[in-house]
Each structure stands twice: as structure tokens, then as C-alpha cells.
Amino acid sequence: MELILKRNDVVLIDTAPLIYYWEENPRYFKQVSSFLDNIYNVNAQIVVSLVSYIEILTYPIKKGDNKLVLCIR
């Protein structure tokens, strides 16, 4: 089953796929990257919950990775 996105669709993404993407997880990176490219190409929007946002920021903040923190914000 393939998700067909259209311009201005809104996609809610959970924490795990974003972490897989940023960490370049060998098992999931290709699929998540393709999905995110598709979202970008059709000009859809990504939303995440506040919980996901906090989860995503926790590790780079602890590590002092300000470049990644700014990228996420």
C-alpha cells in the first residue's frame, strides 16, 4: 500500500521515523528518506506532537549538539 500525498496535505509523524532519519538507521533510512522527499516534493506539511518534539530535542540537547537543536527548532 502506498500513501499518495497531494499539495497541502498534512502528515503527522511520530518520533521514531525522524530519529531513524537523523541517525541514518541502516534498516529504515532509505524508506523514511523517500517518504520525507515525497512530502517535500508535493509541498505537504509535517506536524509532530509536543511529546515527539520534546523526545527529538532531548538527546541533542544532552550532547550539546546545538547545530542539530537549531535544525529541529
BAZAKOL-869711 format. One record per residue: residue number from 0; residue in three letters; x negated, y, z of N, C-alpha, C, O in turn. Coordinates in Angstrom, 3 decimals, decimal comma, padded with zeros to 6 digits. Layout:
    i   aa    n_east   n_north      n_up   ca_east  ca_north     ca_up    c_east   c_north      c_up    o_east   o_north      o_up
  NUM  ALA         X         Y         Z         X         Y         Z         X         Y         Z         X         Y         Z
...
This chain:
    i   aa    n_east   n_north      n_up   ca_east  ca_north     ca_up    c_east   c_north      c_up    o_east   o_north      o_up
    0  MET  -000,837  -001,168   000,000   000,000   000,000   000,000  -000,888   001,240   000,000  -001,817   001,349   000,801
    1  GLU  -000,600   002,156  -000,890  -001,384   003,379  -000,999  -000,529   004,572  -000,611   000,639   004,663  -000,990
    2  LEU  -001,109   005,467   000,132  -000,422   006,689   000,525  -000,582   007,704  -000,595  -001,703   008,035  -000,981
    3  ILE   000,522   008,196  -001,114   000,483   009,199  -002,172   000,773   010,555  -001,550   001,876   010,819  -001,071
    4  LEU  -000,238   011,402  -001,570  -000,113   012,722  -000,971   000,183   013,767  -002,035  -000,231   013,648  -003,188
    5  LYS   000,909   014,791  -001,617   001,226   015,906  -002,500   000,721   017,192  -001,866   000,419   017,237  -000,674
    6  ARG   000,638   018,210  -002,658   000,214   019,530  -002,186   001,075   019,945  -000,990   002,297   019,797  -001,003
    7  ASN   000,416   020,460   000,029   001,044   020,958   001,245   001,652   019,884   002,144   002,344   020,221   003,105
    8  ASP   001,417   018,606   001,862   001,812   017,573   002,819   001,006   017,779   004,098  -000,084   018,350   004,072
    9  VAL   001,549   017,312   005,206   000,875   017,413   006,495   000,597   015,995   006,983   001,497   015,158   007,045
   10  VAL  -000,663   015,741   007,328  -001,087   014,408   007,749  -001,628   014,487   009,175  -002,554   015,249   009,452
   11  LEU  -001,047   013,698   010,072  -001,535   013,605   011,445  -002,587   012,503   011,499  -002,319   011,360   011,130
   12  ILE  -003,772   012,851   011,956  -004,864   011,873   012,025  -005,245   011,665   013,480  -005,382   012,619   014,246
   13  ASP  -005,412   010,408   013,845  -005,826   010,052   015,192  -007,339   010,249   015,336  -008,031   010,528   014,357
   14  THR  -007,826   010,106   016,520  -009,228   010,332   016,834  -010,168   009,376   016,113  -011,174   009,812   015,553
   15  ALA  -009,865   008,096   016,114  -010,796   007,082   015,617  -011,270   007,323   014,184  -012,476   007,278   013,945
   16  PRO  -010,381   007,577   013,219  -010,889   007,790   011,857  -011,856   008,968   011,743  -012,802   008,916   010,957
   17  LEU  -011,629   010,011   012,508  -012,528   011,157   012,452  -013,895   010,814   013,037  -014,926   011,222   012,502
   18  ILE  -013,896   010,073   014,123  -015,165   009,638   014,714  -015,889   008,693   013,760  -017,103   008,802   013,587
   19  TYR  -015,164   007,773   013,144  -015,776   006,877   012,154  -016,433   007,688   011,038  -017,526   007,353   010,580
   20  TYR  -015,768   008,741   010,610  -016,305   009,579   009,536  -017,578   010,297   009,982  -018,600   010,223   009,300
   21  TRP  -017,523   010,996   011,128  -018,674   011,762   011,582  -019,856   010,877   011,939  -021,006   011,278   011,765
   22  GLU  -019,582   009,671   012,439  -020,667   008,757   012,791  -021,097   007,901   011,608  -022,017   007,092   011,733
   23  GLU  -020,449   008,068   010,470  -020,714   007,274   009,267  -020,690   005,780   009,584  -021,598   005,033   009,218
   24  ASN  -019,630   005,369   010,270  -019,449   003,967   010,640  -019,483   003,099   009,381  -018,690   003,322   008,466
   25  PRO  -020,379   002,119   009,316  -020,533   001,325   008,090  -019,280   000,537   007,703  -019,085   000,220   006,529
   26  ARG  -018,458   000,229   008,653  -017,264  -000,563   008,347  -016,124   000,293   007,785  -015,353  -000,182   006,951
   27  TYR  -016,007   001,546   008,231  -014,846   002,362   007,881  -015,154   003,654   007,120  -014,242   004,300   006,604
   28  PHE  -016,424   004,029   007,049  -016,770   005,329   006,480  -016,233   005,511   005,054  -015,649   006,550   004,745
   29  LYS  -016,421   004,539   004,209  -016,013   004,668   002,805  -014,504   004,925   002,682  -014,080   005,787   001,912
   30  GLN  -013,704   004,180   003,439  -012,252   004,332   003,375  -011,809   005,687   003,933  -010,972   006,367   003,339
   31  VAL  -012,374   006,069   005,073  -011,985   007,342   005,682  -012,444   008,504   004,804  -011,705   009,472   004,621
   32  SER  -013,635   008,416   004,270  -014,156   009,462   003,397  -013,264   009,634   002,166  -012,948   010,758   001,775
   33  SER  -012,869   008,543   001,571  -011,982   008,583   000,404  -010,638   009,216   000,771  -010,100   010,028   000,019
   34  PHE  -010,111   008,841   001,920  -008,839   009,387   002,390  -008,936   010,894   002,615  -008,054   011,645   002,197
   35  LEU  -010,007   011,335   003,276  -010,196   012,765   003,528  -010,410   013,532   002,222  -009,918   014,650   002,068
   36  ASP  -011,136   012,936   001,292  -011,303   013,566  -000,026  -009,959   013,745  -000,718  -009,694   014,780  -001,330
   37  ASN  -009,122   012,731  -000,615  -007,786   012,800  -001,219  -006,972   013,934  -000,590  -006,303   014,689  -001,296
   38  ILE  -007,033   014,047   000,708  -006,325   015,134   001,395  -006,824   016,486   000,888  -006,030   017,382   000,602
   39  TYR  -008,136   016,624   000,781  -008,727   017,876   000,307  -008,315   018,161  -001,145  -007,947   019,286  -001,481
   40  ASN  -008,378   017,149  -001,985  -008,102   017,327  -003,413  -006,664   017,740  -003,718  -006,419   018,453  -004,690
   41  VAL  -005,723   017,302  -002,906  -004,321   017,677  -003,156  -003,902   018,886  -002,320  -002,749   019,312  -002,367
   42  ASN  -004,844   019,429  -001,560  -004,578   020,591  -000,714  -003,519   020,295   000,353  -002,655   021,124   000,639
   43  ALA  -003,607   019,102   000,928  -002,744   018,750   002,055  -003,397   019,299   003,326  -004,528   019,782   003,291
   44  GLN  -002,695   019,222   004,417  -003,204   019,719   005,695  -003,420   018,560   006,657  -002,681   017,576   006,644
   45  ILE  -004,436   018,693   007,482  -004,700   017,707   008,529  -004,355   018,344   009,860  -004,722   019,490   010,120
   46  VAL  -003,651   017,607   010,700  -003,415   018,036   012,070  -003,849   016,915   013,004  -003,774   015,735   012,663
   47  VAL  -004,297   017,305   014,169  -004,649   016,337   015,212  -003,974   016,781   016,497  -003,684   017,963   016,683
   48  SER  -003,728   015,834   017,373  -003,137   016,179   018,666  -004,182   016,864   019,535  -005,381   016,778   019,268
   49  LEU  -003,725   017,533   020,557  -004,641   018,166   021,505  -005,527   017,118   022,173  -006,703   017,373   022,434
   50  VAL  -004,973   015,955   022,446  -005,754   014,872   023,055  -006,888   014,456   022,117  -008,025   014,283   022,555
   51  SER  -006,580   014,297   020,830  -007,628   013,941   019,861  -008,691   015,027   019,786  -009,884   014,729   019,737
   52  TYR  -008,264   016,278   019,776  -009,196   017,397   019,714  -010,175   017,345   020,890  -011,381   017,515   020,711
   53  ILE  -009,649   017,111   022,077  -010,494   017,021   023,265  -011,427   015,814   023,166  -012,611   015,917   023,489
   54  GLU  -010,905   014,681   022,724  -011,736   013,481   022,585  -012,862   013,698   021,578  -013,992   013,257   021,790
   55  ILE  -012,547   014,373   020,494  -013,541   014,607   019,453  -014,643   015,536   019,950  -015,810   015,343   019,607
   56  LEU  -014,295   016,528   020,742  -015,280   017,504   021,219  -016,121   017,022   022,394  -017,222   017,531   022,605
   57  THR  -015,639   016,070   023,151  -016,311   015,660   024,386  -017,755   015,215   024,164  -018,658   015,700   024,846
   58  TYR  -017,985   014,311   023,230  -019,330   013,768   023,032  -020,324   014,827   022,545  -021,400   014,954   023,129
   59  PRO  -019,999   015,592   021,493  -020,985   016,594   021,064  -021,256   017,671   022,124  -022,367   018,194   022,203
   60  ILE  -020,262   017,996   022,925  -020,492   018,973   023,991  -021,454   018,394   025,029  -022,374   019,081   025,471
   61  LYS  -021,248   017,137   025,417  -022,144   016,498   026,386  -023,569   016,425   025,858  -024,527   016,580   026,615
   62  LYS  -023,706   016,188   024,555  -025,030   016,065   023,935  -025,641   017,417   023,585  -026,807   017,485   023,197
   63  GLY  -024,870   018,492   023,717  -025,377   019,810   023,368  -025,478   020,035   021,868  -026,260   020,870   021,413
   64  ASP  -024,687   019,292   021,098  -024,700   019,410   019,633  -023,770   020,545   019,214  -022,653   020,310   018,753
   65  ASN  -024,244   021,769   019,379  -023,417   022,936   019,102  -023,037   023,054   017,634  -021,974   023,587   017,315
   66  LYS  -023,882   022,569   016,743  -023,568   022,616   015,312  -022,298   021,809   015,028  -021,415   022,277   014,309
   67  LEU  -022,203   020,607   015,585  -021,012   019,783   015,379  -019,798   020,377   016,087  -018,689   020,348   015,555
   68  VAL  -020,006   020,908   017,269  -018,893   021,537   018,004  -018,308   022,677   017,178  -017,088   022,780   017,049
   69  LEU  -019,157   023,529   016,619  -018,677   024,638   015,801  -017,988   024,152   014,540  -017,024   024,764   014,080
   70  CYS  -018,472   023,066   013,984  -017,855   022,488   012,787  -016,439   022,002   013,088  -015,534   022,168   012,270
   71  ILE  -016,256   021,414   014,238  -014,955   020,871   014,631  -013,986   021,986   014,998  -012,793   021,887   014,713
   72  ARG  -014,476   023,026   015,614  -013,613   024,103   016,073  -013,086   024,837   014,895  -012,328   025,795   015,053
